[in-house]
């Protein structure tokens, strides 16, 4: 079965399409509960370890998925925090 035809249950969350679901799966996160338990930062770091080019939008998408909302609707202060977290990652 090709990747595009395989559906991960986690894709039912907002912001989680085939690609992010596949990357989460590769990072050992396969369920909503596992994503919630890992938390935004840890889940993103696990993806970034495998995919060093993982971007800020992916970080925000994960955060929105955990909160059950589209990442565009994250509060400005949360977006600012995530931008700072991401900027610290790219400095190292």
N, C-alpha and C positions, 0 to 999 in steps of 0.2 A: 504494500500500500504506500503510495507516495505521501510525502509530508503534507502536501496541500489538501489531501483527502482525509488525513487523520485529524480527529477532533479531540482536544483535551478538555476535560470537564471544567477546568479553570477558565476556559474561554467564555464562560457564562458571565464572568465578572466584567464590569465596565472597563474599558481601555485595554483589555487583554485579547489581542488577536492571535492568529496562528503563530506568528513569529515570536512574540513575547511569551506565549504559552510554551512553545518549544524550548525557548531559552530557559524559562523557569524549570521546565522538566529536566533539562540537562544539568541545571544547578541543584537538582534534588527536591524541587518544590512542585508537587503535583496536585495539591488540593487547596481549596480556599483556606481551610484551617491551618495547613502548613505555612501558607503565605502570611496569614495573620500572626501566627506564632513567631515566624522569622522576623517580621516587621519590615518596614520599607527599606531601611538602610542595609540591613543584613541581606535581604533578598537581592537588592541591587548590587551589593558587593560580590555576592556569589555569581551573579551574571557577569559583572565586570571582570572578574577573575578569568572567566572563560572567553569573554568578548570584550577586550580592552577598549573597543570603540563605542561601547554602550554610552548613550547620550543622556542629557538632562531630561529630555522629554520622556525617556523610558523610566527614569527615576520618578518623575511626576505621575506617569501612568500607573506605576506600581502603587504609589501612595493613594491615588484616587481609587484604584481597585480595592484596596484594603478598606477604604472608607465608603465604598459603594457608590462613588460619584465619578463623573467625567473629570479628568484632571484639570480641564479648563475652569472648573468650578471650585477648585481648591481656594481657600482664603488667601489673600495676598501675603499675609504674614507667614503662612505655611510655604507658599511658593518661594518667598525670600529665604526661609530656612533651608529649603531643598537646594536652592541655587548656591547658597554658601557651602553646604555640605558637598555638593558636586565640585565647586571651585577648589575646595581643599583637596579633593581626590586628584584633580588634574595638576595640582602644584607638586605633588609627591612623585 
